[in-house]
Amino acid sequence: MSDDETVQPASSQLNIVPATDGRAYIPARDVVLLLRAIASSCRNLADEPDADVRSVACILDYEADTIDRRAIQHTK
């Protein structure tokens, strides 16, 4: 992947299900897949000399923001 390509967050692939209570839910299997994707990113970053815990925090914030936006879209 080149530096010009946009990275799609793993959470953009999650199923978000609106429930009868008006809240958005993510199936457990999708949460597991998201956690595995984050673990994989952490392992990849462990080999990068310039990466640190802040890098992981940025990834988690990016994923959380994506889930938050999608949840709002599904509950409007």
Phi, psi and omega per residue, in radians:
M1 nan 2.385 3.130
S2 -1.507 2.906 3.128
D3 -1.162 -0.345 -3.112
D4 -1.448 -0.247 -3.114
E5 -1.414 2.484 3.118
T6 -1.434 2.283 3.102
V7 -1.466 2.222 3.096
Q8 -1.567 2.249 3.125
P9 -1.144 2.542 3.103
A10 -1.021 -0.569 -3.092
S11 -1.219 -0.216 3.100
S12 -1.240 -0.260 3.133
Q13 -1.655 -0.069 -3.098
L14 -1.250 2.549 2.989
N15 -1.422 2.197 3.052
I16 -1.998 2.170 -3.019
V17 -1.986 2.079 3.036
P18 -1.320 2.289 -3.119
A19 -1.728 3.000 -3.128
T20 -1.155 -0.326 3.119
D21 -1.486 0.046 3.109
G22 1.519 -0.013 3.138
R23 -1.666 2.754 3.080
A24 -1.711 2.382 -3.140
Y25 -2.176 2.631 3.068
I26 -2.018 2.189 3.115
P27 -1.022 2.548 -3.093
A28 -0.969 -0.692 -3.119
R29 -1.093 -0.580 3.106
D30 -1.263 -0.622 3.076
V31 -1.100 -0.730 3.107
V32 -1.064 -0.772 3.122
L33 -1.092 -0.700 3.104
L34 -1.109 -0.796 3.129
L35 -1.088 -0.658 3.101
R36 -1.177 -0.645 3.097
A37 -1.141 -0.704 3.109
I38 -1.163 -0.725 3.095
A39 -1.060 -0.714 3.109
S40 -1.094 -0.738 3.092
S41 -1.083 -0.705 3.113
C42 -1.089 -0.744 3.114
R43 -1.101 -0.723 3.118
N44 -1.126 -0.723 3.134
L45 -1.189 -0.466 -3.139
A46 -1.076 -0.454 -3.140
D47 -1.550 -0.104 -3.130
E48 -1.599 2.134 -3.098
P49 -1.134 -0.463 -3.104
D50 -1.615 -0.062 -3.099
A51 -1.541 2.568 3.093
D52 -2.550 -2.961 -3.109
V53 -1.077 -0.537 3.099
R54 -1.083 -0.596 3.097
S55 -1.096 -0.765 3.114
V56 -1.119 -0.733 3.132
A57 -1.066 -0.681 3.104
C58 -1.112 -0.715 3.107
I59 -1.096 -0.797 -3.134
L60 -1.108 -0.702 3.089
D61 -1.103 -0.733 3.126
Y62 -1.057 -0.813 3.120
E63 -1.140 -0.751 -3.137
A64 -1.099 -0.730 3.114
D65 -1.089 -0.687 3.126
T66 -1.130 -0.799 3.119
I67 -1.083 -0.759 -3.129
D68 -1.053 -0.833 3.119
R69 -1.063 -0.772 -3.118
R70 -1.171 -0.675 3.108
A71 -1.085 -0.736 3.111
I72 -1.090 -0.742 3.125
Q73 -1.074 -0.641 -3.095
H74 -1.381 -0.221 -3.109
T75 -1.945 0.124 3.106
K76 -1.372 nan nan
